[in-house]
Amino acid sequence: MTLMSVTDSVFLAVETREHPMHVGGLELFTPPADAGPDYPRDLRAALLRHTDARPVFRRHPANPVSTRGYVAWAEDTELELDYHFRHSALPGPGRVRELLEVTSRWHSTPLDRHRPLWEIHLVEGLQDGRFAMYSKIHHALMDGVSALRQLRGVLSTDPDARDCPPPWGSPPSAEGRTGSPRRGFLHGLPVPDPRRLVRTGRATVGQLAGLAPMATRVATEAWREHRLTLPLRAPKTMLNVPIGGARRFAAESWERTRIAHVAHAARVSSNDIVLAMCSGALRTYLTEHGALPDEPLVAMVPVSLRGRTEAGATSGNRIGAILCDLGTHLADPTARLSRVARSMADGKRLFSDLTPIQALVLSAFNVAPLAATPLPGFVEHTRPPFNIVISNVPGPRERLYFNGARLDGIYPASVLLDGQALNITFTNGPTTLDCGITGCRRSVPHLQRLLGHLEQSLADLECAVA
């Protein structure tokens, strides 16, 4: 058995039927030109012959139904790949609508804790000849960004390559490695360097000492200058209610050149345009349901802040949780975009001046109220820390293939929590911006309409900057 980290244990402990804690993704593929009618079945049969799964794909809780907490992982030594890798066909007429409907059902179902915590569904029957793969893995094993990296690791830039391993396998470059362990490693594990530990300890003490000045600065900018958005200041909306276990999932793609053109004309970032698209779509959606609040909605936006103040490429990644004013109370798309851009600029400017630990503390402060959502009555009787999570995850910037099949899109399916009934996540492909929207089936009716609203919101921005 392997000891479980505290974070992994928490993801398992908070999971209920209403709150499945897996992340997922839907990938669309165009088969190679020489593919026959049995291509999906033959592909699955070929992949099932790869029985050497990575350790993370063999793990399940040592005590699946323990009431004493989850403290260790057990390894499945007889992994039943036929159970985890499933083959399905869409009902007629095989539209994307049918694909999204079955994806919604699969994403609603918790994973079996007596088995390794992942599933992959190979789906054929799309009327345009393409096939899809929907995968989900428990957040205790892998987060969404790591899952995307795992997918990219088994794909190839060569359309003629036919040796891509399955998603549970290791990339070709990692297979068959032999030789002596690397210096600084013992039995494959890193050996701590005492001198580095001392330097790290001194740096950490210095960063912690700066927390008080950081708190003073945050308070000044938030309350006196009104330049920062704080948690628990977002308005109450129909999206911030207790949720059920059933999900809806919708997906769409936009050409990245459209977003880039608007961003260039408006002199803002592409991420600002994406947030403004969401702002306009949410405003229209809530107006349709007579639920648009007078105050602007607030989005929690995970952003990478690597290298803003550090010199060199070895500074590592810095992730911040910025609260963004979406300006949904404003009817003019240009005014909404300006509000979004200013809010994001203020948040990034503050984070860029912080040390990694200080940035982590501030981010934790922004999302900390979510920890209280399981408490009875908390969601119903308090303001939400924010109204929605909107993420823009870097994706592959070059065309990728899976055993000859061209990857056409990656659409993330995310975790929902009480008080957070809707999530919008984007990935950047070589030519497209791919969007996956996950919503509580009961609390977010007609979820698919948000796709049309996003398109209209982008068209409004295009007209506004023309």
C-alpha positions as CSV (number, residue, x, y, z in Angstrom):
1,M,0.0,0.0,0.0
2,T,1.0,3.6,-0.6
3,L,0.2,6.4,1.9
4,M,-2.3,8.9,0.6
5,S,-1.7,12.6,0.7
6,V,-4.0,14.8,2.7
7,T,-5.3,16.5,-0.5
8,D,-6.1,13.1,-2.0
9,S,-7.9,12.0,1.2
10,V,-10.0,15.2,1.2
11,F,-11.1,14.7,-2.4
12,L,-12.4,11.2,-1.5
13,A,-13.9,12.3,1.8
14,V,-16.0,15.1,0.4
15,E,-17.4,13.0,-2.5
16,T,-21.1,12.1,-2.3
17,R,-23.6,11.0,-4.9
18,E,-24.6,14.7,-5.4
19,H,-20.9,15.7,-5.7
20,P,-18.9,13.3,-7.8
21,M,-15.3,14.4,-7.7
22,H,-13.9,13.3,-11.0
23,V,-12.6,15.4,-13.9
24,G,-13.3,14.4,-17.4
25,G,-12.8,15.3,-21.0
26,L,-14.4,14.6,-24.4
27,E,-12.0,14.3,-27.4
28,L,-13.1,14.2,-31.0
29,F,-11.1,12.4,-33.7
30,T,-11.2,12.0,-37.4
31,P,-10.2,8.5,-38.5
32,P,-7.3,8.1,-40.9
33,A,-8.0,7.9,-44.6
34,D,-7.5,4.2,-44.8
35,A,-9.8,3.4,-41.9
36,G,-12.4,0.6,-42.5
37,P,-15.9,0.3,-41.1
38,D,-14.6,-1.7,-38.1
39,Y,-11.9,0.9,-37.3
40,P,-13.2,1.7,-33.7
41,R,-13.5,-1.9,-32.8
42,D,-10.1,-2.8,-34.1
43,L,-8.6,0.3,-32.4
44,R,-10.0,-0.8,-29.0
45,A,-8.8,-4.4,-29.5
46,A,-5.3,-3.2,-30.3
47,L,-5.2,-0.8,-27.2
48,L,-6.5,-3.6,-24.9
49,R,-3.4,-5.6,-25.7
50,H,-1.4,-2.9,-23.8
51,T,-1.8,-4.3,-20.3
52,D,1.2,-2.5,-18.7
53,A,-0.7,0.3,-17.0
54,R,1.0,3.2,-15.2
55,P,0.8,2.9,-11.3
56,V,-1.7,5.8,-11.1
57,F,-4.1,3.8,-13.2
58,R,-4.0,0.9,-10.8
59,R,-4.8,2.7,-7.6
60,H,-8.0,2.6,-5.6
61,P,-8.6,3.4,-1.9
62,A,-7.4,0.7,0.4
63,N,-10.6,0.9,2.4
64,P,-13.3,1.9,-0.2
65,V,-16.1,2.4,2.3
66,S,-14.1,3.1,5.4
67,T,-15.7,5.6,7.9
68,R,-12.3,6.2,9.5
69,G,-11.0,8.3,6.6
70,Y,-8.8,7.4,3.6
71,V,-5.2,7.1,4.4
72,A,-3.7,4.7,1.8
73,W,-3.9,3.6,-1.8
74,A,-4.1,-0.1,-2.7
75,E,-2.8,-1.4,-6.1
76,D,-5.0,-3.5,-8.4
77,T,-2.6,-6.2,-9.5
78,E,-5.2,-7.8,-11.9
79,L,-6.5,-4.7,-13.7
80,E,-9.6,-5.5,-15.7
81,L,-9.0,-3.2,-18.7
82,D,-12.1,-4.4,-20.4
83,Y,-14.2,-2.8,-17.6
84,H,-12.3,0.5,-17.6
85,F,-12.1,0.9,-21.4
86,R,-15.6,0.6,-22.9
87,H,-17.0,0.6,-26.4
88,S,-20.3,2.3,-27.1
89,A,-22.3,3.4,-30.2
90,L,-24.6,6.5,-30.4
91,P,-28.3,6.2,-31.1
92,G,-29.4,7.6,-34.5
93,P,-29.1,10.0,-36.1
94,G,-25.7,10.2,-34.5
95,R,-25.5,14.0,-34.0
96,V,-23.2,15.8,-31.6
97,R,-26.4,16.3,-29.6
98,E,-26.6,12.5,-28.9
99,L,-22.9,12.5,-28.0
100,L,-23.3,15.2,-25.5
101,E,-26.3,13.5,-24.0
102,V,-24.5,10.3,-23.3
103,T,-21.5,12.2,-22.1
104,S,-23.7,14.0,-19.6
105,R,-24.9,10.7,-18.2
106,W,-21.4,9.3,-17.9
107,H,-20.1,12.4,-16.2
108,S,-23.0,12.2,-13.6
109,T,-22.0,8.7,-12.3
110,P,-19.4,8.4,-9.5
111,L,-16.5,6.0,-10.0
112,D,-16.5,2.6,-8.3
113,R,-14.0,2.9,-5.4
114,H,-13.4,-0.9,-5.4
115,R,-11.6,-0.5,-8.7
116,P,-9.0,2.0,-10.0
117,L,-10.7,5.3,-10.3
118,W,-11.0,5.9,-14.0
119,E,-13.0,5.1,-17.1
120,I,-12.6,5.7,-20.9
121,H,-15.5,5.4,-23.3
122,L,-14.7,4.9,-27.0
123,V,-17.8,6.1,-28.9
124,E,-18.6,5.5,-32.6
125,G,-21.7,6.2,-34.6
126,L,-21.3,10.0,-35.3
127,Q,-23.0,10.7,-38.6
128,D,-20.0,12.6,-39.9
129,G,-17.8,9.5,-39.6
130,R,-15.7,10.8,-36.6
131,F,-15.4,9.0,-33.3
132,A,-15.0,10.2,-29.7
133,M,-13.4,9.3,-26.4
134,Y,-14.8,10.4,-23.1
135,S,-12.5,9.9,-20.2
136,K,-12.9,10.6,-16.5
137,I,-10.5,10.1,-13.6
138,H,-10.9,10.9,-9.9
139,H,-9.5,14.2,-8.7
140,A,-7.7,12.4,-6.0
141,L,-5.6,10.7,-8.7
142,M,-5.1,13.5,-11.2
143,D,-6.3,17.1,-11.7
144,G,-7.6,18.5,-15.0
145,V,-4.3,20.0,-16.1
146,S,-2.4,16.7,-15.4
147,A,-5.1,14.7,-17.2
148,L,-4.6,17.0,-20.3
149,R,-0.9,16.5,-20.1
150,Q,-1.3,12.7,-19.8
151,L,-3.5,12.8,-23.0
152,R,-1.0,14.9,-24.9
153,G,1.8,12.6,-23.8
154,V,0.3,9.6,-25.7
155,L,-0.4,11.5,-28.9
156,S,1.9,12.0,-31.8
157,T,2.6,14.8,-34.2
158,D,3.2,12.2,-37.0
159,P,0.0,11.3,-38.8
160,D,1.6,8.0,-40.0
161,A,2.6,6.9,-36.5
162,R,0.7,3.7,-35.4
163,D,2.6,3.1,-32.1
164,C,0.8,5.5,-29.8
165,P,0.2,3.8,-26.4
166,P,-3.3,3.9,-24.8
167,P,-4.2,6.7,-22.3
168,W,-3.3,4.4,-19.4
169,G,0.1,3.6,-20.8
170,S,3.4,5.5,-20.8
171,P,4.6,7.7,-23.6
172,P,7.0,6.0,-26.0
173,S,9.9,8.1,-24.7
174,A,9.3,6.8,-21.2
175,E,9.2,3.1,-22.2
176,G,12.1,0.8,-21.9
177,R,14.4,3.0,-20.0
178,T,17.3,1.2,-18.5
179,G,20.6,2.0,-16.8
180,S,21.7,3.3,-13.5
181,P,19.5,5.6,-11.4
182,R,20.0,9.3,-11.9
183,R,22.3,11.2,-9.6
184,G,20.4,12.5,-6.6
185,F,17.8,9.7,-6.8
186,L,17.6,6.5,-4.7
187,H,15.3,3.8,-5.8
188,G,13.6,6.2,-8.2
189,L,12.9,8.8,-5.4
190,P,14.7,12.2,-5.0
191,V,17.2,12.4,-2.2
192,P,16.9,15.7,-0.3
193,D,19.9,18.1,-0.5
194,P,20.5,19.5,3.0
195,R,21.9,22.8,1.6
196,R,18.9,23.2,-0.6
197,L,16.6,22.5,2.4
198,V,18.3,25.3,4.4
199,R,18.1,27.8,1.5
200,T,14.4,26.9,1.0
201,G,13.7,27.2,4.7
202,R,15.2,30.7,4.8
203,A,13.3,31.8,1.7
204,T,10.1,30.5,3.2
205,V,10.6,32.4,6.4
206,G,11.2,35.6,4.4
207,Q,8.1,35.1,2.4
208,L,5.9,34.4,5.4
209,A,7.3,37.6,7.0
210,G,5.8,39.5,4.1
211,L,2.3,38.3,4.7
212,A,1.4,41.2,7.0
213,P,2.4,43.9,4.4
214,M,0.6,41.9,1.7
215,A,-2.6,41.9,3.8
216,T,-2.4,45.6,4.3
217,R,-2.0,46.2,0.6
218,V,-4.9,43.9,-0.3
219,A,-7.1,45.7,2.2
220,T,-6.1,49.1,0.9
221,E,-6.8,48.2,-2.7
222,A,-10.0,46.4,-2.0
223,W,-11.7,48.8,0.4
224,R,-10.1,52.2,0.0
225,E,-9.3,52.2,-3.7
226,H,-12.1,49.7,-4.7
227,R,-9.7,48.0,-7.2
228,L,-10.0,44.4,-6.1
229,T,-12.9,42.0,-6.0
230,L,-13.2,40.1,-2.7
231,P,-14.8,36.7,-1.9
232,L,-18.4,36.7,-0.5
233,R,-19.2,39.9,-2.3
234,A,-20.8,38.3,-5.4
235,P,-24.6,38.5,-5.8
236,K,-26.8,35.6,-5.1
237,T,-28.0,34.0,-8.4
238,M,-29.8,30.9,-9.7
239,L,-26.3,29.4,-10.3
240,N,-25.4,29.5,-6.6
241,V,-27.6,26.9,-5.0
242,P,-27.3,23.4,-3.6
243,I,-26.9,20.9,-6.5
244,G,-27.9,17.4,-7.4
245,G,-25.8,14.6,-8.8
246,A,-27.1,14.7,-12.4
247,R,-25.1,16.7,-14.9
248,R,-25.5,18.4,-18.3
249,F,-22.5,18.8,-20.6
250,A,-22.2,21.0,-23.7
251,A,-19.3,21.7,-26.0
252,E,-18.3,23.9,-28.9
253,S,-15.3,25.3,-30.7
254,W,-14.4,28.7,-32.1
255,E,-11.6,29.7,-34.4
256,R,-8.8,31.3,-32.5
257,T,-8.2,33.8,-35.2
258,R,-11.6,35.4,-34.3
259,I,-10.7,35.8,-30.7
260,A,-7.2,37.1,-31.6
261,H,-8.6,39.7,-34.0
262,V,-10.9,41.1,-31.4
263,A,-8.2,41.1,-28.8
264,H,-5.8,43.0,-31.1
265,A,-8.4,45.5,-32.1
266,A,-9.4,46.2,-28.4
267,R,-5.8,46.1,-27.2
268,V,-6.6,43.4,-24.5
269,S,-5.5,39.8,-24.1
270,S,-7.3,36.9,-25.7
271,N,-8.2,35.7,-22.2
272,D,-10.0,39.0,-21.6
273,I,-12.1,38.3,-24.8
274,V,-12.9,34.8,-23.6
275,L,-14.1,36.2,-20.2
276,A,-16.1,39.0,-22.0
277,M,-17.7,36.3,-24.2
278,C,-18.8,34.5,-21.0
279,S,-20.0,37.7,-19.4
280,G,-22.3,38.5,-22.4
281,A,-23.5,34.8,-22.5
282,L,-24.3,34.7,-18.8
283,R,-26.1,38.1,-19.0
284,T,-28.4,36.8,-21.8
285,Y,-29.0,33.4,-20.1
286,L,-29.9,35.0,-16.8
287,T,-32.1,37.6,-18.5
288,E,-34.0,34.8,-20.2
289,H,-34.8,33.3,-16.9
290,G,-35.7,36.6,-15.2
291,A,-32.7,36.1,-12.9
292,L,-30.1,38.8,-13.8
293,P,-29.0,40.5,-10.6
294,D,-28.4,44.3,-10.4
295,E,-24.8,43.6,-9.3
296,P,-22.1,42.2,-11.6
297,L,-21.4,38.5,-11.5
298,V,-17.9,37.5,-10.2
299,A,-15.8,34.7,-11.8
300,M,-13.0,32.8,-10.2
301,V,-10.3,32.6,-12.8
302,P,-7.2,30.4,-12.3
303,V,-4.2,32.0,-13.9
304,S,-0.6,31.2,-14.4
305,L,1.7,33.9,-13.0
306,R,5.1,32.2,-13.8
307,G,8.0,34.5,-14.4
308,R,6.2,37.8,-13.7
309,T,8.8,38.8,-11.2
310,E,11.3,35.9,-11.2
311,A,14.2,36.0,-13.6
312,G,15.0,32.9,-15.6
313,A,13.0,29.9,-16.8
314,T,13.7,27.9,-13.7
315,S,11.3,29.8,-11.4
316,G,8.5,27.3,-11.9
317,N,4.8,27.8,-12.3
318,R,2.8,30.2,-10.2
319,I,-1.0,29.7,-10.1
320,G,-3.3,32.4,-8.7
321,A,-7.0,32.4,-8.2
322,I,-8.1,35.8,-9.3
323,L,-11.7,37.1,-8.8
324,C,-12.9,38.9,-11.9
325,D,-15.7,41.4,-12.1
326,L,-17.7,40.3,-15.2
327,G,-19.7,43.5,-15.6
328,T,-22.9,41.6,-16.3
329,H,-25.0,44.5,-15.2
330,L,-23.7,46.5,-18.2
331,A,-25.7,46.2,-21.5
332,D,-22.9,47.6,-23.7
333,P,-20.4,44.8,-24.7
334,T,-17.5,47.3,-25.0
335,A,-18.2,48.5,-21.4
336,R,-18.3,44.9,-20.2
337,L,-15.0,44.1,-21.9
338,S,-13.4,47.2,-20.4
339,R,-14.6,46.2,-16.9
340,V,-13.3,42.6,-17.3
341,A,-9.9,43.8,-18.6
342,R,-9.5,46.3,-15.8
343,S,-10.4,43.7,-13.2
344,M,-8.0,41.1,-14.5
345,A,-5.2,43.6,-14.9
346,D,-5.6,44.7,-11.3
347,G,-5.6,41.2,-10.0
348,K,-2.6,40.2,-12.1
349,R,-0.7,43.3,-11.1
350,L,-1.2,42.4,-7.4
351,F,-0.2,38.8,-7.9
352,S,2.9,39.7,-9.9
353,D,4.4,41.5,-6.9
354,L,3.9,38.6,-4.5
355,T,6.2,35.8,-3.7
356,P,4.9,32.2,-4.5
357,I,3.8,31.6,-0.9
358,Q,2.1,35.0,-0.7
359,A,0.3,34.3,-4.0
360,L,-0.8,30.9,-2.6
361,V,-2.1,32.5,0.6
362,L,-4.1,35.1,-1.3
363,S,-5.5,32.5,-3.7
364,A,-6.5,30.4,-0.7
365,F,-8.2,33.4,0.8
366,N,-10.2,33.8,-2.4
367,V,-11.5,30.3,-2.5
368,A,-11.6,29.4,1.2
369,P,-15.3,30.0,1.7
370,L,-16.0,27.0,-0.5
371,A,-14.8,24.8,2.4
372,A,-18.0,25.8,4.3
373,T,-20.5,24.9,1.6
374,P,-21.2,21.4,3.1
375,L,-22.4,23.1,6.3
376,P,-26.2,23.0,6.5
377,G,-27.7,26.3,5.4
378,F,-24.4,27.9,4.4
379,V,-25.2,28.1,0.6
380,E,-28.8,29.2,1.1
381,H,-28.1,31.9,3.6
382,T,-24.8,33.5,2.6
383,R,-23.5,35.2,-0.5
384,P,-21.3,33.0,-2.7
385,P,-17.5,33.6,-2.7
386,F,-17.9,33.9,-6.5
387,N,-20.6,33.0,-9.0
388,I,-18.8,30.7,-11.4
389,V,-15.4,29.3,-12.3
390,I,-14.1,30.1,-15.8
391,S,-10.8,28.5,-16.8
392,N,-8.7,28.8,-19.9
393,V,-6.2,25.8,-20.0
394,P,-3.3,25.8,-22.4
395,G,-3.7,23.0,-24.9
396,P,-1.6,21.5,-27.8
397,R,-0.4,24.2,-30.2
398,E,0.4,21.7,-33.0
399,R,-1.8,19.2,-34.8
400,L,-1.8,15.8,-32.9
401,Y,-2.8,12.3,-33.9
402,F,-3.7,9.1,-32.1
403,N,-2.6,6.1,-34.2
404,G,-3.4,8.0,-37.4
405,A,-6.6,9.6,-36.2
406,R,-6.5,13.4,-36.1
407,L,-7.4,15.1,-32.8
408,D,-10.1,17.7,-33.7
409,G,-11.0,19.0,-30.2
410,I,-10.6,18.6,-26.5
411,Y,-13.6,19.6,-24.4
412,P,-13.1,19.6,-20.6
413,A,-15.8,18.4,-18.2
414,S,-15.3,19.7,-14.7
415,V,-16.3,19.2,-11.0
416,L,-19.3,21.1,-9.5
417,L,-19.9,21.9,-5.8
418,D,-22.8,23.1,-3.8
419,G,-23.2,26.8,-4.6
420,Q,-21.3,26.4,-7.9
421,A,-23.8,24.8,-10.3
422,L,-22.0,25.9,-13.5
423,N,-18.4,25.7,-14.8
424,I,-17.0,26.9,-18.1
425,T,-13.6,25.6,-19.1
426,F,-11.7,26.3,-22.4
427,T,-8.7,24.7,-24.0
428,N,-6.5,26.2,-26.7
429,G,-6.0,23.9,-29.7
430,P,-3.8,24.5,-32.7
431,T,-6.5,26.5,-34.5
432,T,-9.5,26.4,-32.3
433,L,-10.7,27.5,-28.8
434,D,-12.5,24.4,-27.4
435,C,-15.1,25.0,-24.7
436,G,-16.7,22.5,-22.3
437,I,-19.6,23.6,-20.1
438,T,-20.6,21.5,-17.1
439,G,-23.8,22.2,-15.2
440,C,-26.2,20.8,-12.6
441,R,-29.0,19.3,-14.6
442,R,-31.6,20.4,-12.1
443,S,-30.3,23.9,-11.4
444,V,-29.2,25.0,-14.9
445,P,-32.0,24.4,-17.4
446,H,-31.4,24.5,-21.1
447,L,-27.6,24.5,-20.6
448,Q,-27.0,24.1,-24.3
449,R,-28.4,27.6,-25.0
450,L,-25.2,29.0,-23.4
451,L,-23.3,27.8,-26.5
452,G,-25.5,30.1,-28.8
453,H,-25.1,32.9,-26.3
454,L,-21.3,32.6,-26.3
455,E,-21.4,32.8,-30.2
456,Q,-23.6,35.9,-30.1
457,S,-21.5,37.5,-27.4
458,L,-18.4,37.0,-29.6
459,A,-20.2,38.4,-32.6
460,D,-21.3,41.5,-30.5
461,L,-17.7,42.1,-29.6
462,E,-16.6,41.8,-33.2
463,C,-19.1,44.4,-34.2
464,A,-18.1,46.7,-31.3
465,V,-14.4,46.8,-32.2
466,A,-14.9,46.9,-36.0
